[in-house]
Amino acid sequence: MKSFIKNIVTSRWVLLFLILVTVIIYAMNLIVPFFNDDLEYQYYHGANGLEHYSSIWQVFHATYLSYFTDTPYTDNGRLACTFFIRLYTGLLGETTFDIVNTFVFLFLILYIGYYCIPRGKEKYLECWVAIVGCLFIFTQGTRTFSLYYWAAGAGTYLWASIWAVTFILVLRWTVNHHQATWWQYALLVLSGAVCGMGHEMFSFALSAACFFYFFLLHRDRITKPLLALVLTFMAFSVVNAFSPAIQTRGGFSDGEFSLSMVDLIRRLISNLMELKAFYIMLACLFFFYYKERRIIASIKNNAFLFIALFFSFIPPMLYGSGGRALYGIEFFSILILTKLIGTRDLNNKLWSKIVALLFILYFGVVTYESYKKWGIVKEVVENYYHSDSDTQYFDAYVGTPLTDYYSINSLIFLTNGLTKDRYGIVKRTEYGYPHAQSLNAVPCAQLLTILDQCNEQLDDKYLIPGDLKAYNYPELKFIVIQCDDEKLKEFYEGKTRKVRHLKFWPYKEYVTSSSHKYDCEVSDSKYKYKYILLQKSYPFMTYDDISLSE
């Protein structure tokens, strides 16, 4: 461990890079407030209704109850994750969380480096660029909620990743020790229990890897300490994966499997299309060892991780595809990728310094964009909390399209059903509005100005052909549909059919039919009409027709 830290500290490029990354992650923690799941986790269901946690015992009690489906705490089997989320949101607060979560992220970077990088190569920037780049670029972006490394997302993904690496490192220790003291056995059992109750995508994949690697392929490597760790881990992994609450998710309906083979194939294809780090790892495996004819040997050298990677495909097949469901696949791919890079000849090559610089510059812009967008969210929410009205109008800051994937889309975020409901819970609980409705955030402050100035007589030169009175004002970020009560009813009963074409390619039409998941409505008593807002497409698209479709 001393040589590991010494090699990092004495390499000025590695040290500078890690410091700058830590600054960025701390800035993002300051910018991103508690939201969505965090707003519910901060409350304890007491005898008098919702209240803030007042003791650590309430946190334990709520975490225990969250395992079962017949309680108001229903979550999943991730008891270790939900315990810490409740602890920080309900007791310790945002300031403490921001500091701790920053160090947790830095620790994960160092942890992966300690596990994956061969001793002596910690001073090479290439390894750290690979670790940090993959953790940010391939797993952090969610576009809508930017969920993975903040608050509840941190508890279930960032921190659970640390428990996964912890289990692998402790497992490596048990292989080399045939005996242990009583207190070491106690720590092994505790480690197995906590790590097993982390995220089911890790616990399932690692349990399966342990079974196949040790109990089927390498029984000669089984030791008593290993049995204590693995059996405890597998037992609590079963408790996690088969919790009553989690059976209602994904392919399970009332505890019974309901996905067809066609649905499973569709999910597999969908998952394969969204993976990133997985394909980078496969490409490096091929190009690094193809000429040396050592691909199979490399897979055997990392057999445990490859088995875990294989089984990490199963949870997203059963419980949901895309984004967060693929985190386990991507994370194990990152571990293998880092180990592969660590086997190469490294010398702090120029390309690694250029990539590191570009990374810092790019995510510096992402941090600024996040500051602007979350600033609007905070302003809207604060106005909502202190207002008699549940409707708040705002103009969204869209920002730079190149950074959109890694920063929040406030248009989608503030109009999402879960988001609106959870802000409503806070307003009813803490701000003296017991009958308040969910937040109704409408991104149209500019539209109100237009309606007041023209007395609702919208300009026909912006009218789009079709059976909906849809207008495309260039200064607005959405299409405006003007309708009466009857037309409004038809709109919500059907779908919107949009015909578009590229401005520079008018002969090719693009036809889409969409539901109204993220649409907004302006329904103010001072206006004669109702107004529906549809998000615009790319600026180089023009609309030929907007109509209702059955």
Summary of the structure (lengths in Angstrom):
residues: 550
radius of gyration: 26.1
end to end distance: 65.3
largest distance: 83.8
contacts: 1774
relative contact order: 0.09
helix: 60%
strand: 12%
